[in-house]
Amino acid sequence: MRNLRVGLLAFFVAGLVLLTANHGMSAPTMEQIAQARKAIEEMVKTGGKGADKAATDNEILPVMIAFKPEAKGGIMAGQGIELKVMALAKKTVPADQLAKEAADLIKMAQHTKAIGDIAHFYAPKENKPKMNPKDWVKYNDDMKKYSLDLIEALKKPAPDKDEVKKIANSLNSSCVNCHEKFRDAEP
């Protein structure tokens, strides 16, 4: 099983080489991905301390990979954070299921908040056409805010399914808006 995971991760990193080449980024190494995961996990344990130390290299990609499924280098087993947030935003999950999954979803939101804490240090240093650093900060602050809102909504004994869906939609939108402006923009 471990060999399969390592093989899948190596395959994923190789795919990133192709994807990132068009955006002037280098693909992260498995070591960088592991370091980013470790930093994120540590921040969750310490309540968010150490984001400045976690953001030590020049590439945000190893940090953002944490949103992917575990088989692709992400932190969360199953579908991963990104797809789970998207699913929560699209479909109203029954309250009893939310209550059952609350601990895992809270952990997911804590990881998302920690990633946002680290991503803050990757804001562009200068204004480029259609890539204003203030937008980066806004989208990143939104991601952290909605992560905290999701945690609070899920801590309730009977989480409100409509509230969770609304927050997940806002959280997903903060990611999509940032990606459109920064990740997916032409170099």
Backbone as JSON, one array per atom type, in Angstrom:
{
  "sequence": "MRNLRVGLLAFFVAGLVLLTANHGMSAPTMEQIAQARKAIEEMVKTGGKGADKAATDNEILPVMIAFKPEAKGGIMAGQGIELKVMALAKKTVPADQLAKEAADLIKMAQHTKAIGDIAHFYAPKENKPKMNPKDWVKYNDDMKKYSLDLIEALKKPAPDKDEVKKIANSLNSSCVNCHEKFRDAEP",
  "N": [[0.83, -1.19, 0.0], [1.93, 1.25, 0.79], [3.88, 1.56, -1.21], [2.23, 1.91, -3.38], [1.01, 4.36, -2.73], [3.29, 6.05, -2.73], [4.02, 5.75, -5.39], [1.74, 6.83, -6.68], [1.88, 9.44, -5.72], [4.34, 10.24, -6.83], [3.65, 10.1, -9.52], [1.71, 12.1, -9.56], [3.26, 14.36, -8.91], [4.89, 14.41, -11.16], [2.98, 15.04, -13.08], [2.38, 17.6, -12.22], [4.65, 18.95, -12.99], [4.26, 19.3, -15.72], [1.91, 20.88, -15.68], [2.66, 23.17, -14.21], [4.72, 24.25, -15.65], [3.75, 25.93, -17.63], [3.08, 28.18, -16.19], [5.33, 29.3, -15.21], [6.26, 28.23, -12.83], [8.02, 25.97, -10.72], [7.67, 22.46, -10.36], [6.71, 21.08, -7.26], [8.82, 19.25, -5.04], [8.63, 15.95, -3.6], [9.61, 16.12, -1.06], [9.24, 18.84, -0.44], [6.46, 18.93, -0.46], [5.9, 17.2, 1.67], [7.08, 18.66, 3.77], [5.46, 20.93, 3.77], [2.97, 19.79, 4.43], [3.58, 18.86, 7.0], [4.07, 21.3, 8.32], [1.55, 22.5, 8.16], [-0.01, 20.68, 9.63], [1.22, 21.02, 12.13], [0.56, 23.66, 12.65], [-2.21, 23.45, 12.96], [-2.29, 21.98, 15.31], [-1.14, 23.81, 17.1], [-2.84, 25.92, 17.1], [-2.57, 27.76, 15.05], [-0.12, 29.01, 15.14], [3.07, 29.91, 13.83], [2.95, 30.34, 11.09], [4.5, 32.12, 9.63], [6.99, 30.92, 9.67], [6.46, 28.6, 8.31], [6.14, 29.38, 5.72], [8.54, 29.39, 3.94], [9.87, 28.89, 1.49], [9.92, 29.91, -1.99], [7.7, 29.11, -3.4], [4.25, 28.55, -3.53], [2.87, 26.32, -4.21], [3.52, 23.71, -3.0], [2.22, 24.03, -0.56], [-0.45, 24.46, -1.27], [-1.12, 22.04, -2.38], [-1.96, 20.55, -0.29], [-4.71, 20.69, -0.24], [-5.58, 18.78, -1.98], [-6.62, 15.31, -2.62], [-5.44, 12.76, -0.36], [-3.99, 10.76, -1.7], [-2.85, 12.21, -3.68], [-1.01, 13.81, -2.5], [-2.24, 15.41, -0.67], [-3.69, 16.43, 2.53], [-6.03, 15.4, 3.65], [-7.81, 12.37, 3.86], [-9.65, 10.33, 1.5], [-11.73, 12.2, -0.6], [-10.37, 14.59, -0.32], [-9.68, 18.02, 0.75], [-10.39, 20.16, -1.01], [-12.3, 19.06, -2.88], [-14.19, 18.16, -1.05], [-15.11, 20.52, 0.16], [-16.24, 21.71, -2.08], [-18.28, 19.85, -2.6], [-19.85, 20.13, -0.26], [-20.71, 22.72, -0.7], [-22.32, 22.5, -2.91], [-24.36, 20.66, -2.43], [-26.99, 20.1, -0.16], [-26.34, 18.76, 2.88], [-27.75, 16.3, 4.92], [-28.78, 17.07, 8.27], [-28.28, 15.15, 10.3], [-26.23, 13.66, 9.17], [-24.26, 15.64, 8.95], [-23.81, 16.12, 11.67], [-22.73, 13.68, 12.36], [-20.36, 13.66, 10.83], [-19.08, 15.86, 11.79], [-16.69, 16.2, 13.41], [-14.6, 15.43, 11.64], [-15.06, 17.27, 9.59], [-14.64, 19.67, 10.91], [-11.92, 19.43, 11.47], [-11.0, 19.49, 8.83], [-11.7, 22.14, 8.16], [-10.06, 23.47, 9.96], [-7.55, 22.82, 8.92], [-7.8, 24.14, 6.48], [-7.93, 26.8, 7.33], [-5.35, 27.0, 8.44], [-3.79, 26.67, 6.15], [-4.54, 28.99, 4.84], [-3.43, 30.84, 6.63], [-0.72, 30.43, 6.15], [-0.61, 30.95, 3.4], [-0.97, 33.67, 3.3], [1.56, 34.8, 3.44], [2.52, 34.56, 0.92], [1.55, 36.44, -0.76], [1.5, 38.47, -3.68], [4.25, 40.66, -4.25], [4.26, 42.94, -5.71], [2.14, 45.03, -7.71], [0.63, 43.69, -10.51], [-0.61, 43.57, -13.9], [-4.02, 43.01, -13.58], [-3.52, 41.53, -11.28], [-3.64, 42.25, -8.36], [-2.07, 42.74, -5.27], [-3.7, 43.36, -3.08], [-6.09, 42.11, -3.66], [-5.35, 39.43, -3.39], [-4.91, 39.32, -0.62], [-7.5, 39.92, 0.28], [-9.05, 37.72, -0.74], [-7.73, 35.63, 0.54], [-8.08, 36.32, 3.24], [-10.85, 36.06, 3.3], [-11.05, 33.28, 2.89], [-9.93, 32.32, 5.28], [-11.72, 33.45, 7.15], [-14.2, 32.23, 6.43], [-13.52, 29.6, 6.91], [-13.25, 29.6, 9.69], [-15.88, 30.33, 10.32], [-17.19, 28.05, 9.4], [-16.2, 26.12, 11.14], [-17.35, 27.02, 13.56], [-20.09, 26.74, 12.94], [-20.26, 23.98, 12.67], [-19.7, 23.08, 15.21], [-21.96, 23.22, 16.66], [-24.52, 21.43, 18.45], [-26.52, 20.42, 16.79], [-25.85, 20.87, 13.74], [-26.77, 23.42, 11.44], [-27.96, 22.62, 8.39], [-28.42, 24.23, 6.13], [-27.03, 26.55, 6.75], [-24.4, 25.55, 6.88], [-24.06, 24.77, 4.22], [-24.25, 27.28, 2.95], [-22.03, 28.64, 4.04], [-19.96, 26.94, 3.18], [-20.24, 27.34, 0.45], [-19.49, 30.04, 0.25], [-16.85, 29.82, 1.16], [-15.77, 28.15, -0.84], [-16.11, 29.89, -3.01], [-14.31, 31.92, -2.35], [-11.91, 30.64, -2.82], [-12.14, 29.95, -5.57], [-12.36, 32.51, -6.75], [-9.84, 33.59, -6.13], [-8.17, 31.77, -7.47], [-8.93, 32.19, -10.14], [-7.95, 34.74, -10.56], [-5.24, 34.66, -9.85], [-3.95, 32.04, -9.97], [-4.87, 30.84, -12.35], [-4.59, 32.79, -14.21], [-3.15, 34.19, -17.16], [0.38, 34.0, -17.57]],
  "CA": [[0.0, 0.0, 0.0], [2.83, 2.4, 0.84], [4.48, 1.71, -2.53], [1.19, 2.46, -4.25], [0.91, 5.79, -2.39], [4.5, 6.73, -3.22], [3.92, 5.75, -6.85], [0.72, 7.8, -7.06], [2.42, 10.77, -5.42], [5.37, 10.52, -7.84], [2.91, 10.35, -10.75], [1.08, 13.41, -9.41], [4.31, 15.38, -9.0], [5.28, 14.48, -12.56], [1.92, 15.79, -13.74], [2.52, 19.01, -11.85], [5.72, 19.52, -13.8], [3.63, 19.75, -16.96], [0.96, 21.95, -15.41], [3.29, 24.38, -13.7], [5.66, 24.79, -16.63], [3.1, 27.03, -18.34], [2.91, 29.32, -15.31], [6.63, 29.74, -14.72], [6.54, 27.67, -11.51], [8.61, 24.65, -10.76], [6.87, 21.48, -9.63], [7.27, 20.81, -5.94], [9.35, 17.92, -4.78], [7.9, 15.23, -2.55], [10.11, 16.65, 0.22], [8.56, 20.11, -0.2], [5.07, 18.6, -0.13], [5.92, 16.64, 3.03], [7.36, 19.75, 4.69], [4.27, 21.77, 3.84], [1.98, 19.05, 5.21], [4.01, 18.87, 8.4], [3.87, 22.65, 8.85], [0.11, 22.71, 8.3], [-0.44, 19.86, 10.77], [1.74, 21.66, 13.34], [-0.24, 24.87, 12.9], [-3.51, 23.02, 13.49], [-2.06, 21.58, 16.71], [-0.76, 24.97, 17.93], [-3.83, 26.98, 16.97], [-2.22, 28.73, 14.01], [1.19, 29.65, 15.32], [4.17, 29.44, 13.0], [2.7, 30.5, 9.65], [5.63, 32.82, 9.02], [8.08, 29.95, 9.51], [6.04, 27.59, 7.34], [6.24, 29.97, 4.38], [9.96, 29.71, 3.81], [10.41, 28.88, 0.13], [9.27, 30.87, -2.88], [6.58, 28.5, -4.11], [3.08, 28.24, -2.72], [2.28, 25.07, -4.68], [3.54, 22.6, -2.03], [1.23, 24.31, 0.48], [-1.79, 24.3, -1.83], [-1.36, 20.62, -2.65], [-2.64, 20.0, 0.88], [-6.15, 20.64, -0.53], [-5.86, 17.63, -2.85], [-6.78, 14.04, -1.9], [-4.21, 12.23, 0.23], [-3.25, 10.02, -2.72], [-2.17, 13.18, -4.55], [-0.17, 14.65, -1.67], [-3.05, 16.21, 0.24], [-3.74, 16.09, 3.95], [-7.26, 14.7, 4.03], [-8.11, 11.12, 3.16], [-10.86, 10.38, 0.69], [-11.74, 13.14, -1.72], [-9.54, 15.76, -0.05], [-10.36, 19.23, 1.22], [-10.97, 20.93, -2.12], [-13.52, 18.43, -3.38], [-15.17, 18.08, 0.04], [-15.72, 21.85, 0.28], [-17.09, 21.87, -3.26], [-19.47, 19.01, -2.39], [-20.67, 20.78, 0.77], [-21.27, 23.94, -1.28], [-23.29, 22.17, -3.97], [-25.46, 19.78, -2.0], [-27.35, 20.22, 1.24], [-26.09, 17.51, 3.59], [-28.69, 16.16, 6.04], [-28.25, 17.48, 9.57], [-27.75, 14.0, 11.04], [-24.94, 13.32, 8.56], [-23.32, 16.69, 9.37], [-23.46, 15.87, 13.07], [-21.88, 12.48, 12.36], [-19.08, 13.99, 10.22], [-18.64, 17.17, 12.3], [-15.28, 16.21, 13.85], [-13.74, 15.42, 10.45], [-15.24, 18.52, 8.86], [-13.96, 20.71, 11.7], [-10.48, 19.25, 11.2], [-10.8, 19.98, 7.48], [-11.75, 23.61, 8.21], [-8.84, 23.91, 10.66], [-6.47, 22.73, 7.93], [-8.02, 25.2, 5.51], [-7.51, 28.04, 8.0], [-3.88, 26.97, 8.56], [-3.26, 26.92, 4.8], [-4.73, 30.43, 4.63], [-2.43, 31.56, 7.43], [0.56, 30.33, 5.44], [-0.75, 31.6, 2.08], [-0.84, 35.12, 3.51], [2.97, 35.19, 3.22], [2.82, 34.39, -0.5], [0.9, 37.49, -1.54], [2.44, 39.13, -4.6], [4.92, 41.83, -3.67], [3.99, 44.12, -6.53], [0.92, 45.01, -8.51], [0.79, 43.33, -11.93], [-1.92, 43.69, -14.56], [-5.08, 42.14, -13.09], [-3.05, 40.74, -10.13], [-3.4, 43.2, -7.29], [-1.83, 42.08, -3.98], [-4.84, 43.58, -2.17], [-7.07, 41.06, -3.96], [-4.83, 38.21, -2.77], [-5.16, 39.43, 0.81], [-8.94, 39.82, 0.49], [-9.51, 36.34, -0.94], [-7.12, 34.81, 1.58], [-8.79, 36.63, 4.49], [-12.17, 35.44, 3.18], [-10.89, 31.84, 3.1], [-9.73, 32.09, 6.72], [-12.96, 33.78, 7.84], [-15.22, 31.2, 6.2], [-13.06, 28.39, 7.6], [-13.63, 29.77, 11.09], [-17.35, 30.27, 10.36], [-17.58, 26.65, 9.23], [-15.89, 25.46, 12.42], [-18.39, 27.39, 14.55], [-21.37, 26.14, 12.54], [-20.19, 22.54, 12.88], [-19.59, 22.8, 16.64], [-23.3, 23.19, 17.24], [-24.99, 20.05, 18.63], [-27.27, 20.05, 15.58], [-25.46, 21.86, 12.74], [-27.81, 23.85, 10.49], [-27.5, 22.18, 7.08], [-28.43, 25.35, 5.18], [-25.93, 27.43, 7.13], [-23.17, 24.89, 6.46], [-23.99, 24.87, 2.76], [-23.99, 28.68, 2.6], [-20.64, 28.94, 4.41], [-19.11, 26.17, 2.26], [-20.3, 28.03, -0.84], [-18.65, 31.24, 0.38], [-15.46, 29.35, 1.24], [-15.4, 27.71, -2.18], [-16.02, 31.08, -3.85], [-13.05, 32.63, -2.06], [-10.85, 29.89, -3.52], [-12.34, 30.09, -7.02], [-12.03, 33.89, -7.12], [-8.39, 33.74, -6.08], [-7.58, 30.97, -8.55], [-9.18, 32.86, -11.42], [-7.14, 35.94, -10.68], [-3.8, 34.44, -9.63], [-3.42, 30.75, -10.43], [-5.27, 30.52, -13.71], [-4.33, 33.93, -15.1], [-2.01, 34.01, -18.06], [1.61, 34.58, -16.99]],
  "C": [[0.88, 1.25, 0.0], [3.47, 2.64, -0.52], [3.48, 2.3, -3.52], [1.04, 3.96, -4.0], [2.09, 6.57, -2.93], [4.46, 6.82, -4.74], [2.9, 6.77, -7.35], [1.21, 9.22, -6.83], [3.47, 11.16, -6.45], [4.7, 10.84, -9.18], [2.27, 11.74, -10.72], [2.11, 14.52, -9.54], [4.77, 15.52, -10.44], [4.24, 15.26, -13.37], [1.99, 17.27, -13.44], [3.62, 19.7, -12.65], [5.14, 20.07, -15.1], [2.7, 20.93, -16.74], [1.63, 23.25, -15.03], [4.25, 25.0, -14.69], [5.06, 25.97, -17.37], [2.97, 28.28, -17.49], [4.24, 29.77, -14.69], [6.97, 29.24, -13.32], [7.23, 26.33, -11.7], [7.73, 23.71, -9.94], [7.52, 21.21, -8.29], [7.82, 19.39, -5.84], [8.5, 17.25, -3.71], [8.35, 15.73, -1.18], [9.42, 17.97, 0.55], [7.1, 19.88, 0.2], [4.99, 18.08, 1.3], [6.17, 17.74, 4.06], [6.14, 20.65, 4.87], [3.18, 21.08, 4.66], [2.31, 19.07, 6.69], [3.76, 20.23, 9.05], [2.39, 22.93, 9.09], [-0.42, 21.94, 9.5], [0.0, 20.51, 12.1], [0.93, 22.91, 13.69], [-1.61, 24.52, 13.45], [-3.36, 22.67, 14.97], [-1.82, 22.78, 17.62], [-1.75, 26.13, 17.81], [-3.41, 28.08, 16.01], [-0.88, 29.41, 14.17], [2.21, 29.05, 14.35], [3.97, 29.59, 11.51], [3.88, 31.17, 8.96], [6.8, 31.87, 8.79], [7.73, 28.89, 8.46], [6.2, 28.08, 5.91], [7.68, 30.38, 4.11], [10.49, 29.66, 2.38], [9.57, 29.8, -0.75], [8.05, 30.34, -3.6], [5.45, 28.17, -3.15], [2.51, 26.86, -3.06], [2.38, 23.92, -3.67], [2.52, 22.79, -0.91], [-0.17, 24.02, -0.05], [-2.12, 22.85, -2.17], [-2.08, 19.96, -1.48], [-4.15, 19.9, 0.67], [-6.54, 19.41, -1.33], [-6.12, 16.38, -2.0], [-5.42, 13.53, -1.41], [-3.36, 11.48, -0.8], [-2.49, 10.94, -3.67], [-1.34, 14.18, -3.74], [-0.92, 15.49, -0.67], [-3.07, 15.67, 1.66], [-4.9, 15.18, 4.28], [-7.47, 13.44, 3.19], [-9.4, 11.28, 2.36], [-10.71, 11.4, -0.42], [-10.87, 14.37, -1.51], [-10.37, 16.98, 0.3], [-11.09, 19.94, 0.08], [-12.29, 20.34, -2.59], [-14.6, 18.32, -2.31], [-15.87, 19.43, 0.22], [-16.67, 22.08, -0.89], [-18.39, 21.07, -3.11], [-20.4, 19.62, -1.35], [-21.36, 22.02, 0.22], [-22.39, 23.64, -2.26], [-24.53, 21.47, -3.44], [-25.73, 19.99, -0.51], [-27.21, 18.84, 1.89], [-27.07, 17.43, 4.76], [-28.03, 16.46, 7.38], [-27.65, 16.32, 10.36], [-26.4, 13.56, 10.49], [-23.88, 14.35, 8.94], [-22.86, 16.46, 10.8], [-22.49, 14.69, 13.18], [-20.47, 12.79, 11.86], [-18.44, 15.25, 10.81], [-17.16, 17.2, 12.69], [-14.32, 16.24, 12.66], [-13.85, 16.73, 9.67], [-14.6, 19.7, 9.6], [-12.46, 20.63, 11.45], [-10.15, 19.77, 9.79], [-10.77, 21.51, 7.46], [-10.54, 24.17, 8.94], [-7.64, 23.86, 9.72], [-6.58, 23.86, 6.91], [-7.58, 26.55, 6.08], [-6.0, 28.11, 8.09], [-3.23, 27.24, 7.19], [-3.4, 28.4, 4.47], [-3.73, 31.26, 5.41], [-1.06, 31.56, 6.74], [0.49, 31.1, 4.12], [-0.63, 33.11, 2.17], [0.57, 35.61, 3.14], [3.4, 35.05, 1.76], [2.15, 35.44, -1.38], [1.93, 38.13, -2.47], [3.01, 40.4, -3.97], [4.6, 43.11, -4.44], [2.72, 43.92, -7.33], [1.26, 44.7, -9.96], [-0.57, 43.49, -12.59], [-2.89, 42.59, -14.08], [-4.65, 41.25, -11.92], [-2.64, 41.67, -8.99], [-3.17, 42.44, -5.97], [-2.98, 42.25, -2.99], [-5.93, 42.53, -2.41], [-6.65, 39.74, -3.32], [-5.19, 38.21, -1.28], [-6.65, 39.28, 1.09], [-9.42, 38.37, 0.35], [-8.97, 35.41, 0.15], [-7.81, 35.05, 2.93], [-10.19, 36.03, 4.48], [-12.08, 33.93, 3.45], [-10.73, 31.54, 4.59], [-11.02, 32.35, 7.5], [-14.0, 32.67, 7.67], [-14.81, 29.86, 6.8], [-13.46, 28.45, 9.07], [-15.15, 29.71, 11.26], [-17.84, 28.83, 10.26], [-17.32, 25.86, 10.51], [-16.99, 25.74, 13.43], [-19.73, 26.76, 14.21], [-21.39, 24.64, 12.84], [-20.07, 22.15, 14.35], [-20.95, 22.72, 17.32], [-23.76, 21.74, 17.38], [-25.77, 19.53, 17.42], [-26.93, 21.1, 14.51], [-26.6, 22.14, 11.75], [-27.3, 23.55, 9.08], [-27.47, 23.31, 6.06], [-27.3, 26.34, 5.47], [-24.6, 26.84, 6.68], [-23.0, 25.0, 4.95], [-23.63, 26.29, 2.33], [-22.54, 29.05, 2.9], [-19.68, 28.21, 3.46], [-19.1, 26.82, 0.88], [-19.43, 29.29, -0.82], [-17.17, 30.87, 0.43], [-14.98, 28.93, -0.14], [-15.23, 28.91, -3.12], [-14.73, 31.86, -3.6], [-11.89, 31.95, -2.77], [-10.94, 30.1, -5.03], [-11.94, 31.48, -7.48], [-10.52, 34.11, -7.14], [-7.72, 32.98, -7.22], [-7.75, 31.65, -9.89], [-8.23, 34.03, -11.63], [-5.64, 35.64, -10.63], [-3.28, 33.13, -10.2], [-3.67, 30.53, -11.91], [-5.03, 31.65, -14.71], [-3.13, 33.64, -15.99], [-0.77, 34.66, -17.45], [2.04, 35.84, -17.72]]
}
